[in-house]
Amino acid sequence: MSDEVKIGIIGVGNMGKSHAHQILDGKVPGAKLTAICDYDQSKLDAFKDTEGVAAFSTSDEFYDKADIDAVIIATPHYDHTPLSVTGFEKNLHVLVEKPLAVHVNDAKKTIAAYENRSDKSKIFAEMFNQRCSPLYRKLKDLLEKGELGEIRRVNWIITDWFRSEAYYASGGWRATWAGEGGGVLVNQCPHQLDLIQWLFGMPSKVRAFASCGQFHNIEVEDNVTAYLEYPNGATGVFIATTGEAPGTNRLEVAGEMGKIVIEGGDIQFIRNEVGTLEHSRTTDQGFGGPATWDVKIPIRGDHPQHNGILRNFVNAILNGEELIASGVEGINGVELCNAMLFSAFEDVTVELPVDGDAYEAMLKKKIENSTFEKGEVKEVHADMSSSF
Ligand SMILES: NC(=O)c1ccc[n+]([C@@H]2O[C@H](COP(=O)([O-])OP(=O)(O)OC[C@H]3O[C@@H](n4cnc5c(N)ncnc54)[C@H](O)[C@@H]3O)[C@@H](O)[C@H]2O)c1
């Protein structure tokens, strides 16, 4: 087996360019960038002095001619599906940017192509870089060990995804139903929608409310509040917007044995000495919960973000390392996103799994009925470190 993975990247805009430089700068051991593809010539020109990297202006030519073992897909969302499907048909390893797809029907097409690939050793990963966070990894570990007992409530306020009008003007595809397929849930929140399912599993019901263009001149949602119900009766609230500053990123989990809060780069665990319900059934006191301990949780390791996923993808190919985020799991976040938007726009409670055809039909209607006119596209300064 080779000790090097030849990688091609489709879409070298903000994110794809950043991945390319990680590889070119030697920050992904075992990876070699051999091809890039973008239909915007100016994006390819940025690499014209880079030796050994072939540039293609169409994905057809890229897939036919590039000397690659693996492809990273970093285009706008709708193209994730056809480009991933072709990647598997061409017998490549595939790493797709988030979200896996705009809607569950497309996510299923990609997963089917992966499952039908001729060489079953080919890897399918997704760029869920926030799964590399030591905070969320620690929380997962605590939950799996049952430290919190049965989960009762999950609240995630994720309102620090602020985006300006300049951001939305920076790409013709951005924040349109036809070009992007949604707003804050499709672009920014795939990370949290993935983490919430990774940590707590899938809810059985979703009821959501969403406003489109409440804070920006856009036609898609920029403010969402969703209520989630889990099979064990636990409930959740998920609040997201790109229109608030400074905003909040606070994940609070309440369980039988206490609560954990992740906020401001910290994890706080307040542990009950005895379970809440056990205390309720056994105490002769009318007020006050069980005694608690403040548990200091050591957080070890750094947060390598995208580099962590890139390294893991290459190590999975070369050494069989377990994937941090398999592409197949990407459908769950897409499902949550679709459930929230369907619930909000159709004014119904959605029972999961989502009806993919009904969702696609709703989205199609939004595209057909769109009268929104996107203004002039202007380049914007993009610091990818603030877009995780
Ligand atoms: N993981 C993260 O933290 C993170 C952060 C930002 C963006 N992203 C994701 O990265 C992807 C791209 O976002 P971006 O901000 O880089 O967008 P962008 O507009 O800056 O770049 C996209 C590039 O793809 C090119 N392109 C589009 N369709 C193409 C096609 N079919 N073939 C070849 N080239 C094509 C465009 O010309 C453009 O240069 C999106 O899926 C986005 O959600 C992920």
PDBQT file of the ligand as one rigid body, heavy atoms in Angstrom, charges set to zero:
ROOT
HETATM    1  N1  LIG A 401     -16.445  23.133   7.753  1.00  0.00    +0.000 N 
HETATM    2  C1  LIG A 401     -16.528  24.438   7.915  1.00  0.00    +0.000 C 
HETATM    3  O1  LIG A 401     -16.263  24.950   8.996  1.00  0.00    +0.000 OA
HETATM    4  C2  LIG A 401     -16.918  25.308   6.753  1.00  0.00    +0.000 A 
HETATM    5  C3  LIG A 401     -16.715  26.703   6.799  1.00  0.00    +0.000 A 
HETATM    6  C4  LIG A 401     -17.082  27.448   5.661  1.00  0.00    +0.000 A 
HETATM    7  C5  LIG A 401     -17.641  26.832   4.544  1.00  0.00    +0.000 A 
HETATM    8  N2  LIG A 401     -17.851  25.474   4.565  1.00  0.00    +0.000 N 
HETATM    9  C6  LIG A 401     -18.480  24.771   3.447  1.00  0.00    +0.000 C 
HETATM   10  O2  LIG A 401     -17.608  24.805   2.333  1.00  0.00    +0.000 OA
HETATM   11  C7  LIG A 401     -18.371  24.812   1.130  1.00  0.00    +0.000 C 
HETATM   12  C8  LIG A 401     -17.949  26.010   0.273  1.00  0.00    +0.000 C 
HETATM   13  O3  LIG A 401     -18.147  27.195   1.012  1.00  0.00    +0.000 OA
HETATM   14  P1  LIG A 401     -17.220  28.477   0.737  1.00  0.00    +0.000 P 
HETATM   15  O4  LIG A 401     -17.500  29.447   1.805  1.00  0.00    +0.000 OA
HETATM   16  O5  LIG A 401     -15.821  28.029   0.516  1.00  0.00    +0.000 OA
HETATM   17  O6  LIG A 401     -17.841  28.984  -0.655  1.00  0.00    +0.000 OA
HETATM   18  P2  LIG A 401     -17.135  29.825  -1.778  1.00  0.00    +0.000 P 
HETATM   19  O7  LIG A 401     -18.227  30.410  -2.606  1.00  0.00    +0.000 OA
HETATM   20  O8  LIG A 401     -16.108  30.730  -1.201  1.00  0.00    +0.000 OA
HETATM   21  O9  LIG A 401     -16.357  28.715  -2.622  1.00  0.00    +0.000 OA
HETATM   22  C9  LIG A 401     -16.989  27.758  -3.406  1.00  0.00    +0.000 C 
HETATM   23  C10 LIG A 401     -16.157  27.577  -4.669  1.00  0.00    +0.000 C 
HETATM   24  O10 LIG A 401     -16.686  26.473  -5.406  1.00  0.00    +0.000 OA
HETATM   25  C11 LIG A 401     -16.650  26.821  -6.789  1.00  0.00    +0.000 C 
HETATM   26  N3  LIG A 401     -17.647  25.948  -7.433  1.00  0.00    +0.000 N 
HETATM   27  C12 LIG A 401     -18.980  25.949  -7.226  1.00  0.00    +0.000 A 
HETATM   28  N4  LIG A 401     -19.565  24.925  -7.873  1.00  0.00    +0.000 NA
HETATM   29  C13 LIG A 401     -18.571  24.283  -8.523  1.00  0.00    +0.000 A 
HETATM   30  C14 LIG A 401     -18.539  23.139  -9.345  1.00  0.00    +0.000 A 
HETATM   31  N5  LIG A 401     -19.649  22.454  -9.635  1.00  0.00    +0.000 N 
HETATM   32  N6  LIG A 401     -17.348  22.736  -9.832  1.00  0.00    +0.000 NA
HETATM   33  C15 LIG A 401     -16.221  23.416  -9.544  1.00  0.00    +0.000 A 
HETATM   34  N7  LIG A 401     -16.191  24.507  -8.750  1.00  0.00    +0.000 NA
HETATM   35  C16 LIG A 401     -17.351  24.925  -8.240  1.00  0.00    +0.000 A 
HETATM   36  C17 LIG A 401     -16.948  28.290  -6.824  1.00  0.00    +0.000 C 
HETATM   37  O11 LIG A 401     -16.493  28.904  -8.015  1.00  0.00    +0.000 OA
HETATM   38  C18 LIG A 401     -16.199  28.786  -5.594  1.00  0.00    +0.000 C 
HETATM   39  O12 LIG A 401     -14.879  29.195  -5.890  1.00  0.00    +0.000 OA
HETATM   40  C19 LIG A 401     -19.832  24.871   1.570  1.00  0.00    +0.000 C 
HETATM   41  O13 LIG A 401     -20.334  23.564   1.612  1.00  0.00    +0.000 OA
HETATM   42  C20 LIG A 401     -19.767  25.426   2.971  1.00  0.00    +0.000 C 
HETATM   43  O14 LIG A 401     -20.860  25.039   3.785  1.00  0.00    +0.000 OA
HETATM   44  C21 LIG A 401     -17.474  24.724   5.633  1.00  0.00    +0.000 A 
ENDROOT
TORSDOF 0
